Amino acid sequence: MEKFGELVRERREALKISQIELAQAVNTTQATIDKIENHRSMRSRFLPAIFDVLGLPLDELTKGAISPPKPNASFPPRFQRFSQDRSIPVYGQTEAGPNGRFIMNGMKVADVFCPPGLEDVPEAYAVRVYGTSMEPRYRAGETVWLNPRLPVRAGDDVVVQLKAESDGDEMASYIKEFKSKSSKVLRLWQHNPEEGEPKELDFDADDVFSIHKVVHHSTV
């Protein structure tokens, strides 16, 4: 079983990626990667994801030994390094409300890494998940990344902003699953509403300010 840790370390170093980058790719911590590489955590639930990211044979996890991977030009590693040239802003939130309602106050509260696919999207941003209305898909405190350039389709997760009701008011926002939008109605879905709240939410289409697609989420 110690070969697992050695193989992970050798493969990671061959791909020239750090423990932190590998941890981010599988949504865990650097400490977990270090434990695996140093044979202190051989039954980690992250092993399958680590093997997948590094391009190691997943079927060998159920066996007692693993052969070192052989280079194959037709199957390059699936790992994609996170951009080191930019970060994504996380916008702050205030004033919680029913159905997971929150306000994006426009203030940057943090910077997070730029996932693959957002390197050339200057409008990309991130927000924290508030409340439990989208569990188990998203949990409170997780980060979601948005690409405002992408169109949305039924089944996509989105952040929706509604127009302010009057001058001086702030725009209410929701993280939900997009169902449909007609000329009259925007229809969203929440997986885990509070008691007395519906799973399906309808909003007047004229009240919608923006609908931005969630393209990545993480616990970081």
C-alpha positions as CSV (number, residue, x, y, z in Angstrom):
1,M,0.0,0.0,0.0
2,E,2.9,2.3,0.5
3,K,3.4,2.3,-3.2
4,F,0.3,4.4,-3.5
5,G,2.0,7.3,-1.7
6,E,5.3,6.9,-3.6
7,L,3.5,6.8,-7.0
8,V,1.4,9.9,-6.2
9,R,4.5,11.8,-5.3
10,E,6.5,10.6,-8.3
11,R,3.7,11.4,-10.7
12,R,3.0,14.8,-9.2
13,E,6.6,15.8,-9.3
14,A,6.9,14.5,-12.9
15,L,4.0,16.8,-13.9
16,K,5.7,19.7,-12.1
17,I,2.7,20.5,-9.9
18,S,2.8,21.3,-6.2
19,Q,0.9,19.7,-3.3
20,I,-1.2,22.8,-3.1
21,E,-2.2,22.7,-6.7
22,L,-3.1,19.0,-6.5
23,A,-5.1,19.6,-3.3
24,Q,-7.1,22.4,-5.0
25,A,-7.8,20.1,-8.0
26,V,-9.5,17.5,-5.8
27,N,-11.0,19.9,-3.3
28,T,-8.9,18.9,-0.3
29,T,-6.0,20.3,1.7
30,Q,-2.2,20.2,1.2
31,A,-2.0,18.3,4.6
32,T,-4.1,15.5,3.1
33,I,-1.8,15.2,0.1
34,D,1.3,15.2,2.3
35,K,-0.2,12.4,4.5
36,I,-0.9,10.3,1.4
37,E,2.6,10.8,0.0
38,N,4.2,9.9,3.3
39,H,2.1,6.8,3.9
40,R,0.1,8.3,6.8
41,S,-3.3,8.2,5.0
42,M,-3.7,5.2,2.7
43,R,-7.5,5.0,2.9
44,S,-8.2,8.6,2.0
45,R,-11.5,9.1,0.2
46,F,-9.6,11.5,-2.1
47,L,-7.4,8.8,-3.6
48,P,-9.7,8.0,-6.5
49,A,-9.9,11.7,-7.4
50,I,-6.1,12.1,-7.0
51,F,-5.4,9.1,-9.3
52,D,-7.9,10.5,-11.9
53,V,-6.3,14.0,-11.9
54,L,-2.8,12.6,-12.2
55,G,-3.8,10.2,-15.0
56,L,-3.0,7.1,-12.9
57,P,-4.9,3.8,-13.4
58,L,-8.0,3.9,-11.2
59,D,-8.6,0.1,-11.4
60,E,-5.3,-0.5,-9.7
61,L,-6.6,1.0,-6.5
62,T,-8.4,-2.2,-5.7
63,K,-5.2,-4.2,-6.2
64,G,-2.2,-4.6,-4.0
65,A,0.3,-3.2,-6.4
66,I,0.6,-0.6,-9.1
67,S,2.9,-0.4,-12.0
68,P,4.5,3.0,-12.7
69,P,2.7,4.7,-15.5
70,K,4.4,4.6,-18.9
71,P,4.6,7.7,-21.1
72,N,2.1,7.6,-23.9
73,A,2.0,10.6,-26.3
74,S,-1.6,9.7,-27.4
75,F,-2.8,10.1,-23.8
76,P,-1.4,13.2,-22.2
77,P,-2.0,13.8,-18.5
78,R,-5.4,15.2,-17.7
79,F,-4.1,17.6,-15.1
80,Q,-4.5,21.2,-16.0
81,R,-2.5,23.7,-14.0
82,F,-4.5,26.6,-12.4
83,S,-3.5,29.9,-13.8
84,Q,-0.7,31.7,-11.9
85,D,-1.2,35.0,-13.6
86,R,-4.5,36.1,-12.1
87,S,-7.0,35.5,-9.4
88,I,-10.8,35.8,-9.2
89,P,-12.5,38.3,-6.9
90,V,-14.9,37.1,-4.2
91,Y,-17.7,39.6,-3.7
92,G,-19.2,40.2,-0.3
93,Q,-22.7,39.4,0.8
94,T,-25.1,40.9,3.2
95,E,-28.8,40.7,4.4
96,A,-30.0,37.1,4.2
97,G,-33.6,36.4,3.5
98,P,-36.1,33.7,2.6
99,N,-35.3,31.1,-0.1
100,G,-31.5,31.7,0.3
101,R,-31.9,35.4,-0.7
102,F,-28.7,37.5,-0.3
103,I,-27.3,40.8,-1.4
104,M,-24.0,41.1,-3.3
105,N,-22.6,44.4,-2.0
106,G,-20.1,44.8,-4.7
107,M,-17.1,44.9,-2.3
108,K,-14.3,42.5,-2.9
109,V,-13.6,40.5,0.3
110,A,-11.0,38.0,-1.0
111,D,-9.2,36.7,-4.0
112,V,-9.3,33.0,-5.0
113,F,-7.5,31.0,-7.6
114,C,-8.5,31.1,-11.3
115,P,-9.9,27.7,-12.4
116,P,-9.2,26.4,-15.9
117,G,-11.5,28.0,-18.4
118,L,-11.7,31.4,-16.7
119,E,-8.2,32.7,-17.5
120,D,-9.5,34.9,-20.4
121,V,-12.8,36.0,-18.8
122,P,-12.1,39.3,-17.0
123,E,-15.7,39.5,-15.8
124,A,-15.5,36.3,-13.9
125,Y,-16.2,36.5,-10.2
126,A,-17.0,34.3,-7.2
127,V,-19.4,34.3,-4.2
128,R,-19.8,32.3,-1.1
129,V,-22.8,30.0,-0.7
130,Y,-25.2,31.2,2.0
131,G,-27.7,29.0,3.7
132,T,-28.8,25.5,3.0
133,S,-31.4,25.9,0.2
134,M,-29.2,24.2,-2.4
135,E,-27.9,21.3,-0.3
136,P,-26.6,18.7,-1.0
137,R,-25.5,20.4,-4.3
138,Y,-23.9,23.3,-2.5
139,R,-23.3,23.8,1.2
140,A,-23.0,27.0,3.2
141,G,-19.5,28.5,3.0
142,E,-18.5,26.9,-0.3
143,T,-17.2,29.1,-3.1
144,V,-18.8,29.2,-6.5
145,W,-17.2,30.7,-9.6
146,L,-19.3,32.5,-12.3
147,N,-18.8,33.1,-16.0
148,P,-21.1,35.9,-17.1
149,R,-20.3,35.3,-20.8
150,L,-21.8,31.8,-21.0
151,P,-25.5,31.2,-21.9
152,V,-27.5,29.2,-19.5
153,R,-29.6,26.2,-20.1
154,A,-32.1,24.1,-18.1
155,G,-30.3,22.3,-15.3
156,D,-27.5,24.8,-15.1
157,D,-26.7,26.3,-11.7
158,V,-26.8,30.1,-11.7
159,V,-26.6,33.3,-9.7
160,V,-29.5,35.5,-10.4
161,Q,-29.7,39.2,-9.6
162,L,-33.0,41.0,-9.5
163,K,-33.5,44.7,-10.1
164,A,-33.9,46.9,-7.1
165,E,-37.5,47.6,-6.2
166,S,-36.8,51.3,-5.8
167,D,-34.0,53.9,-5.9
168,G,-31.5,53.3,-3.2
169,D,-32.4,49.6,-2.7
170,E,-29.9,46.9,-3.4
171,M,-30.4,44.0,-5.8
172,A,-31.5,40.7,-4.3
173,S,-29.5,37.6,-5.5
174,Y,-30.1,33.9,-5.4
175,I,-27.9,30.8,-6.1
176,K,-30.3,28.3,-7.7
177,E,-30.8,25.8,-10.5
178,F,-32.1,27.4,-13.7
179,K,-35.3,25.8,-15.1
180,S,-36.6,28.2,-17.7
181,K,-37.1,31.8,-18.7
182,S,-39.9,33.1,-21.0
183,S,-40.8,36.7,-21.8
184,K,-42.9,36.7,-18.7
185,V,-41.4,34.3,-16.1
186,L,-38.0,33.2,-14.8
187,R,-38.3,29.8,-13.1
188,L,-35.7,28.5,-10.6
189,W,-35.3,25.4,-8.5
190,Q,-34.0,24.9,-5.0
191,H,-33.2,21.5,-3.6
192,N,-33.6,22.0,0.1
193,P,-36.1,24.8,0.9
194,E,-36.9,25.8,4.5
195,E,-40.2,24.5,5.9
196,G,-43.1,26.3,4.2
197,E,-40.9,27.5,1.2
198,P,-41.5,26.0,-2.3
199,K,-38.9,24.1,-4.3
200,E,-39.8,26.0,-7.5
201,L,-39.5,29.8,-7.5
202,D,-41.0,32.1,-10.1
203,F,-39.9,35.7,-10.8
204,D,-41.3,38.3,-13.2
205,A,-38.9,38.3,-16.2
206,D,-39.0,42.1,-16.2
207,D,-37.4,42.1,-12.7
208,V,-34.4,40.1,-13.7
209,F,-31.1,42.0,-13.9
210,S,-28.7,39.2,-14.7
211,I,-28.3,35.4,-14.8
212,H,-24.7,34.1,-14.5
213,K,-23.7,30.5,-14.9
214,V,-21.8,28.7,-12.1
215,V,-18.9,26.9,-13.7
216,H,-16.9,25.7,-10.7
217,H,-17.3,25.2,-6.9
218,S,-15.0,24.4,-4.1
219,T,-14.7,24.3,-0.3
220,V,-11.7,26.7,-0.4
